[in-house]
Amino acid sequence: MAVALLPILLLGAVQTQVEFRRQAEDRRSDLQFAAERTAEAARFRLDAAAALLAAVAPEASETICGPRLAGLVQRLDDYEALYRIGAGGQIVCDSRPAPLIAAGPVFAGEPWFQRLRAGKSIALARASPDLSDTPALVIGVRWEQPRGVFAGAMAAVLPLAELQPDITDPALPDGAQAALTDAGGRVLVSTDIRAFTFDEHPGLPGWVERARQGRSSVFEADDATGEHRDYAGAALAGRDIYVIISAPSPGLLSWARLNPIGVLILPLAAWLTAFAAVMLVSERIVVRWLDYLERIAALYARGRYSVRPVQAAHAPAEIRLLARTLDELAEAIAARDRSLNDSLSEKDALMREIHHRVKNNLQIISSLLSMQQRALKDEPARAALGDTRQRISALALIYRTLYQSDDIRHADAREFLTELVGQMVASESGRGYAVTSSIDADSLVVDPDKLAPLALWLVEAITNAQKHAFAGRGGALQVRFRVHGDTSTLEVQDDGPGSANDAVRSGVGRTLMGAFAKQLRGEVELLPAPGGGTIARMIFATPEAVVPTNPDDLKPSDARVTPGTLSRTSR
């Protein structure tokens, strides 16, 4: 029913909109007519002033010029002052009690006087503060001697308030304002300057050009107070002065001027009544059951598939069908979840078995290399096999860490590095002098693909320290792993004699260290330790971390550590 009555409501709205637009057009037409009417009245006043100046011009050359002009001003209330100006722009006489007669040029530089000198018969301009204390208009008429020789001008000062439209005219819309502007669109006088000031422009540029092309111009704009207004302007005589009238644009409240009952209220009331009836029936039949099914679906979204929509058995047939579909969907999702969980458990078991077997195979290879190493007599070959066995043991340790951890897809770098260092130091403990080790590492749970180059780099660094720093003397080994947000640092420090030997910097181990660092987008440097010895340092991009294994390790001092990493903990 509501849909059936909707076209009536739309038709009423369209009719209202058409009537509203017609009123707006009539309003702009009224403004335009008022501006043209005001311009015609002002032009009549200006033409009368020009005729007066032309009539008194011959008398202005007599000796009683000043008193004659003063008498005219007293009899004519519309004029503020009259001037007789010589050909050079100096004042010959005027109507003021204290004449402004000057020996030098006074008006020679005025644009309107220059236009008269150039041959124009009438010129208009705004009066300067020297001529009038209030906004006024100067009307100049060319005065010629016989044969058209320029002899000067007659000028009258006419207050602009006399030319301004009467905004109390009943024909004007409510809130109308009026102003006079010059040819550049600058406001000369206005009833309310805020109505003729715009945020984006200081005056009224643009419309003057359109008014010059025709009798008038109409446009819309927002004034300084943000009110949207209609404007209509027209040119006065000489097109030097323009009149502009403004009124607020019709808003939503202007719809009240239409026929509200037949055009809008009755269709709206009928539509609202039908809509309320439909909503009431819908609420009783459909919406209540849809809310119930929505709550059931929200429980399914939280994983509670054991809940069943049993109350929907008393609902309409369509709702019962939808409830049965949701029930079947929940059963299918629960069965699929059980199957997926079983598959994941089986996959985890298989992955752990694979990691276990890979670790065993690597240990077998390491044992074979150890047997071959003992059988060799050549010391360089024995050392090379020993280094290879250390690298294979590091890889085997990765797989052992994975299948022994709770999550077979990730490993904690701190725990892995700690066990790797202990394994390497223990493997060399029975072959020479004692080596003590200390590990200070941050926790970073990463993918094993990133853990492999990290481990192999550490193997090479510790192997170099065992060969060149601890050979024949033992010593102290320090391993530090720091996470600094986007970058991380892994350091191996010994207390040996230093790395003056070029073999340390250019050997196979140093080459492998550089290659492993590149895999982590890092770089390697060898530095002398402050108390003696060498520091092998690798600075690399921090691998993407996952949920930390021990969130309690986080400390306020490590707030700049990338989310997912843990703070440093010494061991």
Steps between C-alpha positions, in 0.01 A plus 500: 500500500782737585664425167170557317459845662862596449443640144238738643747625757768536233261686271414744778869552572570567129213748479625674812852520359373645171297762686797576722724557198238718336486715811879529499496612135226753574707627791806553283286666233362740762852586611612555142198721428563701820867550403406616151231728640745651749757543225244680283410732787867566573571561134215752495654674801841504339365624169321778685824590677687504169233725345523735797879526468475565129241775563701686765831470316468835313412684822789342688749716311367823648644673804209394720564131419535389863180658634298365207625147560440531876145615435431201277629258768274660761193465277583144388526265800647213297834672435786536746719739295550647150836587342619696200836353391742657259669335203809426709305325774499789748185607683366827359212525745277278713189508715662453836505780761882481505593466131773254408643724230860397441760637269641160409321204341266313734310259273758465224601152618146368556405224251150644444644846417749342259213321325320835458816659364534209255157585353245315710194714570408352842713312756416342834726402791501468876577826678831526684507576875609860414165563333262311732514352847229246412485254205413714201512502121670757280313580177707691248379672179740618231497877437611613160580832340398575143635254244511224757804623696512347848443776756461292815212326674203543723488248788237412757540292817193282550472287819483132417227456759272695263557238227475193720185286462231509768509156663170571674325466166220241548586356158838380630532164683551485875860552605593692183815714505633749244838644404674714239832387352758641261602348168743266678227351719619677816220600734458878532204511735265231631220443747690199649856434379488139625248413230751609232819348643609150403763277661674419173484854351538845663232658275262404222725430198364321196138611505591851378624359171174312453301814581693694236402248236127533583273719701543298820663195656369235743714260707514309833767498772562452874553824693740563788256348751472177297143574383418402142357802316375601155649809336382722212697796367467762229711785363426870554567776251848492350548143634737634766265433792292185550208419726465153652212359708525182710249280681528165683454201273185295560570229756310200626275724707370661182312178428251617757383760247374221275181302552635274774182303564411389149852484353705349780329425830217276377719276279756483778239413762351227280838352434601512867173331603548220250866468594415475872244228428745303291774538764263380774407190304862441402610526861246241610560256215856546372726734697460321837602167350783659303640642824484153652685347203753782516580410861542136399733602215704714744550193720614303195746779420655447845536128436205373706355264241320285759219756535198419283212737398226286660267796569462560128272195480202734566610762245358549147604250233766725349660559841492126579675429171769760579544359851535146362763628255695661786478175698638300209771760445608481867513119483708513180743754650536296820573184297748688285674645809538152647644375173737796474618461859565132442689582182706766677586264782605236247701759308677618816586142588636437152700825502652415836592156371656656189700749707608217729620289208676794336674569827602134530629495142704816561643346817591188303678720244675685782610168654633377165694824457635461853623147418656624178661789687668265747628288212668794325863590570500836317425774754341750253268224375413401855423864582281537189301188587463624856359832378259318271389275783432805718276652230309175456454472877356853504246403234414184690442707811245710310292194415528366851381833639201496264369155575552548874318838511127553542476662153691309235492796260699745715785509746623742764835647395609553861451138602653372176812721520551409863495127426717541187772689687496246782524214248800654318686587820434151642623328181837673536534474880698176495752605235691778669480780747167590662273756338226670700196645325229749585187575296285811516218476247157643424213265427384505137266230368576465128464268205771229473597630153632814673649300786730293272725788371502646852624170644758440226639852545535437874677167431755675276557779751552261795718271288726794410524592868591140592767487231662838541415628848475193724755266333756394759366731772125477550307810595156657540238508224211751505197478268249783484177518299307826502176600328473876429171534321559469126862386543670236713859439605684172564848528655769245590779638720818325610787610725776379269796693360293672231440449127822632357537182295373565145379139476229584750370780277537330161455125565217266406328559833499877443355447151226272633417752771448767236284266291279406797465870592378583149227238534373701798548835321781591735870574514800372700781687670797397714587743779760502778347438842544778761692277744687306235383236260268517198129562447332340199178693442213447259233771463200379304133570437285354777307199366124518526411382848198304621332490840770494770539189710520696824320836497607563862852573370384834355650800685413873475859580399457297181196684368670552162528122438286383208165347608536126532853512647602463861730706714855391566573257780852404604595144561 
